[in-house]
């Protein structure tokens, strides 16, 4: 049976902790200021342990994702393909030296531009050759078990399961490997809907209490 193609997508991201925006931009729904990435300084994709961790995460999703009702399949795992690309040239994985890794990753992305959207290459002018080109983030993309019609409550339950899944993986990694985080458009919709519902319930409670108080003040009787 082929995996569903219209389920909610989710990204597993290394190297970005969040988005930095000033308070004015955060409160303005019409702003064009999307903010700046808050990079994780602990992320070093050239470290052999990090290369292996990304491959291990892809394998974990494949082996446990469906079992835990989290994911149907991996859609894009660039490190898997990079590993195969190295093997085709009789080169070892993981790549040990940073300069060698960056050179081979650049060659890989030249050969397969399709994967550039999953590797965050940033150029810094005025730095040494080794520091000028840096990979600040990387991601793996997958299809979840959530349908497009999922309710906010059901999505909230899945959000908790993904938190547990990612936390377990991060705890298994050796020291020095940056944490992976998960992100999806559904989480934004879930939070918005839950806040709207909670706000409506709060408004009803406040209105009811206010009405009772007003009746008492004007009549001196709650009955």
Residue pairs with C-beta under 8 A, 6 or more apart in sequence:
3 72
3 73
3 143
4 72
4 143
4 147
5 143
6 147
6 148
7 72
7 143
7 144
7 145
7 146
7 147
7 148
8 143
8 144
8 146
8 147
8 148
8 150
8 184
8 185
8 186
9 75
9 141
9 142
9 143
9 144
9 184
9 185
10 71
10 141
10 142
10 143
10 144
10 162
10 182
10 183
10 184
10 186
11 139
11 140
11 141
11 142
11 182
11 183
11 184
12 57
12 61
12 139
12 140
12 141
12 142
12 166
12 180
12 181
12 182
13 137
13 138
13 139
13 180
13 181
13 182
13 183
14 40
14 43
14 45
14 50
14 54
14 137
14 138
14 139
14 178
14 179
14 180
14 181
15 39
15 40
15 43
15 45
15 120
15 135
15 136
15 137
15 138
15 178
16 37
16 38
16 39
16 40
16 120
16 136
16 137
16 181
17 38
17 39
17 40
17 181
18 38
19 34
19 35
19 36
19 37
19 38
20 35
20 36
20 37
20 38
21 33
21 34
21 35
21 36
22 33
24 31
25 31
25 33
25 35
37 136
37 137
39 136
39 137
40 137
40 178
40 179
42 176
42 178
42 179
43 50
43 136
43 137
43 178
44 50
44 98
44 176
44 178
45 51
45 54
45 101
45 105
45 119
45 135
45 138
46 95
46 98
46 101
46 102
46 135
47 176
47 177
48 94
48 95
48 96
49 94
49 173
49 174
49 176
49 177
50 177
50 178
51 79
51 93
51 94
51 95
51 101
52 94
53 173
53 177
53 180
54 77
54 79
54 138
54 140
55 77
55 79
55 80
55 83
56 169
57 140
57 169
57 180
58 74
58 77
58 79
58 80
58 140
60 169
61 70
61 71
61 74
61 140
61 142
62 73
62 74
64 70
64 165
65 71
65 72
65 73
65 142
66 72
66 145
68 161
68 165
69 145
69 161
70 144
70 145
70 158
70 161
70 162
70 165
71 142
71 143
71 144
71 145
72 142
72 143
72 144
72 145
73 142
73 143
74 140
74 141
74 142
75 141
75 142
75 143
76 115
76 118
76 140
76 141
76 142
77 140
78 115
78 118
78 119
78 138
78 140
79 138
79 140
81 108
81 112
81 115
82 93
82 105
82 108
82 115
83 93
85 108
85 111
85 112
86 92
86 93
86 95
86 104
87 93
91 104
94 101
95 101
95 104
98 130
99 130
102 130
102 133
102 135
105 119
105 135
106 133
108 115
109 115
109 116
109 119
109 121
118 138
118 139
118 140
118 141
119 135
119 137
119 138
120 135
120 136
120 137
120 138
121 133
121 134
121 135
121 136
122 133
122 134
122 135
122 136
123 132
123 133
124 131
124 132
124 133
124 134
125 132
144 158
144 184
144 186
145 158
146 154
146 155
146 158
146 186
150 158
150 186
152 189
152 190
152 193
152 194
152 197
153 194
155 186
155 187
155 189
155 190
156 190
156 194
159 187
159 190
162 182
163 182
165 182
166 179
166 180
166 181
166 182
169 180
170 179
170 180
173 179
212 222
215 221
215 222
216 222
